[in-house]
Amino acid sequence: MTDATRKGPQRKGRKWADLAAEAGRKFWQGPDGFARRQGWEIVKRGWGGRRYRDPRFDLPRKEATAPPERLVSGDGFPRNHPRIPKANDLIAMIGMVWRWRVEIAGAFAAPFAVVPLVGWLGPLSVFLLATALGLVCGGIAPVRRLAAAPLGRLVTRHRFQGLCLRTSLRTPKGRLPLVLQTASVTRGTVLLIWCRSGMSVELFEDYVPEMKVACFAKEVSVFPHYRWAHLLTIELMRA
């Protein structure tokens, strides 16, 4: 076999890989261009999607520069919003169940795991095993951080939604904003919010002082979505 026959399949495979990479760059040209203008890094490439990362999260807060889209409190601050009663209909009840879905699922799933384990090992053994796991999770820093991140996001989401229930951070019909996603970042948490009809980004900006107290945050920033007006991001940074 000559060198030409050995290199033929390799060159052909490399050619298809180059064509696929070029097609991927063309397909994601718009989002990649927006990410570069914002100063973001592309940490994942591929046809399945892109993943971007803001390097400002690695800097001390004083060195990080806020993007120009950040809003500043307007004429509504200090607030003069009317008192909005809570919604008590069927949709509100479904929303309450959805907000507590993690706890409800855990309450239903716990007996299916604990009861067989108690029958197999005994109550004392299960108690000692749970205590040992708790000490291990609390004593090893990486494990502790790994377990604390989801719990911190859950507490932050509940505290934010509790603030919406106690204030007028709702629609005129009493509907709460939808928390689509929570994410952990360095020294804080980010909430992706869906604003219902009757809400505005400025309304959230007016309640920044209350968000600091409710979510145990030192700094709170509200960023509207670059494309969709009904989406916004709330950045809650701890001390």
C-alpha positions in Angstrom: 0.0 0.0 0.0 1.4 3.4 -1.0 1.4 6.6 1.0 -1.2 8.0 -1.3 -3.7 5.3 -0.5 -3.0 5.5 3.2 -3.5 9.3 3.2 -6.5 9.3 1.0 -9.2 8.4 3.7 -7.5 10.7 6.2 -7.6 13.7 3.9 -11.2 12.9 3.0 -12.2 12.7 6.6 -10.4 15.9 7.4 -12.1 17.6 4.5 -15.6 16.6 5.8 -14.6 17.8 9.3 -13.5 21.1 8.0 -16.7 21.5 6.0 -18.8 20.7 9.1 -16.8 23.2 11.2 -17.3 25.9 8.6 -21.0 25.2 8.4 -21.2 25.4 12.2 -19.5 28.7 12.3 -21.9 30.0 9.6 -24.9 28.7 11.5 -23.9 30.2 14.9 -22.4 33.4 13.4 -25.1 35.7 14.9 -25.0 34.4 18.5 -21.2 34.2 18.4 -20.9 37.8 17.2 -23.2 39.0 19.9 -21.2 37.1 22.5 -17.9 38.6 21.3 -19.3 42.1 21.4 -20.3 41.5 25.1 -16.9 40.2 25.9 -18.1 36.6 26.5 -16.0 33.5 26.0 -17.2 30.5 23.9 -16.6 27.5 26.1 -18.6 24.9 24.1 -18.9 24.6 20.3 -20.9 22.1 18.2 -24.1 21.6 16.3 -26.0 20.9 19.5 -25.6 24.4 20.7 -23.3 27.0 22.2 -22.3 27.7 25.8 -21.0 31.2 26.6 -19.2 32.4 29.8 -18.9 35.9 31.1 -15.3 36.4 32.4 -16.5 39.3 34.7 -17.7 36.6 37.1 -14.1 35.7 37.9 -13.1 39.3 38.7 -13.6 41.0 42.1 -16.8 43.0 42.1 -15.0 46.4 42.0 -13.1 45.5 38.9 -16.1 44.0 37.0 -17.7 46.5 34.7 -21.5 46.3 34.2 -22.8 46.1 30.6 -24.5 49.1 29.2 -27.9 47.4 29.2 -28.1 47.6 33.0 -31.1 49.7 34.1 -31.0 52.5 36.6 -33.9 53.2 39.0 -36.3 55.6 37.4 -39.2 57.8 38.6 -40.8 54.9 40.3 -38.1 54.8 43.0 -39.0 55.6 45.8 -41.9 53.3 45.0 -45.5 54.4 44.9 -47.1 51.2 43.6 -50.7 50.3 44.6 -51.3 47.4 46.9 -52.3 44.4 44.8 -54.3 41.6 46.4 -53.1 38.0 46.0 -54.7 35.8 43.4 -56.7 32.9 45.0 -58.1 31.1 42.0 -57.3 27.7 40.5 -54.3 29.1 38.5 -52.8 30.5 41.6 -53.1 27.1 43.4 -51.5 25.4 40.5 -48.7 28.0 40.6 -48.2 27.3 44.3 -47.9 23.6 43.7 -45.4 24.3 40.9 -43.2 26.5 43.1 -43.0 23.8 45.8 -42.6 20.9 43.3 -39.1 19.9 44.6 -40.3 19.6 48.2 -43.5 17.8 47.2 -41.6 15.3 45.0 -39.1 14.7 47.8 -41.9 14.1 50.4 -43.5 11.6 48.1 -40.2 9.9 47.2 -38.7 9.7 50.6 -40.9 6.9 52.0 -40.1 4.7 49.0 -36.4 4.9 49.8 -36.4 5.2 53.7 -39.0 2.5 54.5 -37.2 -0.4 52.7 -33.9 0.8 54.1 -35.2 0.8 57.6 -36.7 -2.7 57.1 -33.4 -4.0 55.8 -30.9 -2.3 58.2 -33.0 -1.2 61.1 -33.8 2.3 62.4 -30.6 2.8 64.4 -28.4 1.8 61.5 -30.2 4.1 59.1 -29.8 7.0 61.6 -26.1 6.3 62.0 -25.7 6.1 58.2 -27.5 9.4 57.6 -25.4 11.0 60.4 -22.2 9.7 58.8 -23.1 11.0 55.4 -24.0 14.4 56.8 -20.6 14.6 58.5 -18.8 13.6 55.4 -20.7 16.1 53.3 -20.0 18.8 55.8 -16.4 18.0 56.4 -15.2 17.7 52.8 -15.2 21.2 51.2 -15.8 20.1 47.5 -18.7 17.8 48.5 -20.1 20.6 50.7 -20.0 23.1 47.9 -21.5 20.6 45.5 -24.4 19.9 47.9 -24.9 23.6 48.9 -25.2 25.0 45.4 -28.6 23.4 44.5 -29.9 24.1 48.0 -28.8 27.8 47.8 -30.5 28.2 44.4 -33.7 26.6 45.9 -33.7 28.9 48.9 -33.0 32.0 46.7 -35.9 31.2 44.4 -38.3 30.7 47.4 -37.1 33.9 49.0 -37.6 35.9 45.8 -41.1 34.5 45.2 -42.0 35.1 48.8 -41.0 38.7 48.3 -43.3 38.9 45.3 -46.2 37.6 47.5 -45.5 40.2 50.2 -45.1 43.2 47.9 -46.7 44.5 44.7 -44.1 42.9 42.6 -46.9 41.1 40.7 -49.3 41.7 37.8 -52.5 43.8 38.5 -54.4 40.4 38.8 -52.0 39.2 41.5 -49.9 36.8 39.3 -46.3 36.2 40.2 -43.4 36.4 37.7 -42.2 33.0 36.5 -38.7 31.9 37.5 -37.6 29.9 34.4 -34.1 29.0 35.6 -31.6 29.6 38.4 -27.9 29.3 38.0 -25.0 29.5 40.5 -22.1 31.9 39.7 -19.1 33.0 41.7 -20.4 34.5 44.9 -24.0 34.6 43.9 -27.0 33.3 42.0 -28.7 34.4 38.7 -32.4 34.2 38.1 -34.0 34.1 34.6 -37.4 35.7 34.9 -40.4 35.6 32.6 -42.4 38.9 33.0 -46.1 38.4 32.7 -48.4 40.8 30.9 -48.8 43.9 33.2 -45.2 43.9 34.4 -42.1 45.7 33.3 -38.3 45.6 33.9 -38.5 48.9 35.7 -40.9 47.4 38.2 -38.2 44.9 39.2 -35.6 47.6 39.4 -37.8 49.5 41.9 -37.7 46.6 44.3 -33.9 46.1 44.3 -33.6 47.1 48.0 -36.2 44.5 49.0 -34.4 41.9 46.9 -31.2 42.5 48.7 -32.8 41.8 52.1 -35.0 38.9 50.9 -32.2 37.0 49.0 -29.3 37.8 51.4 -27.5 39.7 48.6 -25.1 42.6 48.8 -25.6 43.7 45.3 -28.5 43.2 42.9 -28.5 44.0 39.2 -31.3 43.7 36.7 -30.5 43.1 33.1 -33.1 43.0 30.3 -32.8 40.4 27.6 -31.0 41.6 24.5 -33.8 40.4 22.2 -36.9 39.5 24.1 -38.6 42.2 26.2 -40.5 39.8 28.4 -37.3 38.1 29.7 -34.8 39.6 32.2 -31.9 38.4 34.4 -31.5 39.2 38.1 -28.0 38.9 39.4 -27.8 38.4 43.2 -24.2 38.7 44.5 -23.3 37.8 48.0 -20.7 39.7 50.2 
